[in-house]
Structure formats: structure tokens, C-alpha cells
Amino acid sequence: MRQGLVSFLLFGLLLVGMACTPESKTRVIAHRGYWQTEGSAQNSIRSLERADEIGVYGAEFDVHYTADNVLVVYHDNDIQGKNIQTSNYEELKDLRLNNGETLPTLESYLKRACDLEVRLVFELKSHATPERNREAARASVEMIKRMGLEKRTDYISFNLDACKEFIRLCPDASVAYLNGELDPDALKEMGFTGLDYHYNVLREHPEWVEKCKALGLTTNVWTVNEPELIQEMADMGIDFITTDIPEEAREIVNTQTR
Ligand code: MG
């Protein structure tokens, strides 16, 4: 009898404890992979591996389409004086990143991703024309599907033509807009699954966080590199924080008080 009572009380305490434990809801995305670590570089295959090793939610990376239709992973428009989108791959293929890796093709990057678990946050950069943006989006989706990575890939872009093509081709995928000028209602109407805005946009419109939740949209902010700001965003209830300091960010969101 007494044992039953003790069990009952312990069970009750457990329930109360679970209810009071602050549950972290904010997840961390390594911006351009985890690159501020030994042997790594922005958008390198090593940065993808390191993001996976530290166990963050996702690795964000940037993709351009060359003049002869090869998708490559790089942030800037130019690499060592060559414009990626107006160059043929042959002109780019031997160029090296800061860590000594050669410029990764999307294919080589994704092949490595197939052996890892980190989520892929695929940013398609803007291209010269609406049609070129759509072509680049179609080629991107085709490769993701060929690699069997469609369930592990979220798409983001500043370019609306690219985003609309992702939404059309991948109705089950997450597609978020980066540019900041569209409100949650407009995004929902267009078929987006979320927003991925500069943190100042959500500081100006804190009500968008609740609005997104009500509409079933996700919220993501970039690029949040100061501990106080990471805490502020986590306390606002933002779903994802994209950062260049993923290990520190994870510590902060794991202890968030919200
Ligand atoms: Mg990016």
C-alpha cells in the first residue's frame, strides 16, 4: 500500500518536473557549414562534415549554376576573379578554397552528405534572368532527387522566381524566403513553408513570430553571431538560428529560459 503511494507520488513529481523543464525549441543551422574550425572553409565539404560532427540541425550552403550548367557550392559571385555564373566549369574546377579543397560541385558535396545525417539547407543564389533562376532551381531539385536527399533538404533563396519553382516542383519540401519584404500572410498565400529573414526584420515585426506560428510557417533568422542576440532570438521563440558560431549557439539555445 505504502509502496503504491510512493510510486504514485514519484509519478506525480515526474509529471510536474516534465511540465516545468524549459524545453528548447530553437534549432541551430551552421551558416555556410561549420567553417570557423580547423581545416575548414566556408561552403567546403569539410564544413559540411564538421556541422554533422557537432550534431547541429542543419548546414546551410550556397549554390551557383555555371554558364555550362554545372551546379557548384560557393557563396560569392566571383571566385579568384572569375564570375561563376558566366564561366564554364572547366575554368573553375581547379580553383581552391581557403582550406585547400577544390571548388566543390553540388554533386560532390551531396555525395558526401549521403553518408552524413545533418539536414541540408540549400540556398540557391540569384541568377541573371527569371528563366535562368528557374533552370537552376530545376537542375538543383533534379540532383537532390537523384541523390535521394529530398526528405533531408530545405530550400531557401532571395530570388522569388527560384522560390516559386521550388514550391511548384517540391510541394512537400520546406521552402523559405530570404529577402524580408513579404509578410507571413503573403508568404503563406504563395505556398512558402516559412520565412528566413535578417534578424532585424523580426525585431521590427516581432508580431510576425506568432503570426507565423498561427499560419503554420517556420521562422529562421540570419546571420546571428553574437551570444546576446542568439539568446534574444531564442527567447522570441524563433524556430531556427543561422549562425557562424554553431557550437556556442547550441549551448545558448540548450539553456534558453523560455
Ligand atoms: Mg547563404
Boltz pocket constraint, residues with backbone or C-beta under 6 A from the ligand:
constraints:
  - pocket:
      binder: B
      contacts: [[A, 32], [A, 60], [A, 61], [A, 62], [A, 123]]
      max_distance: 6.0
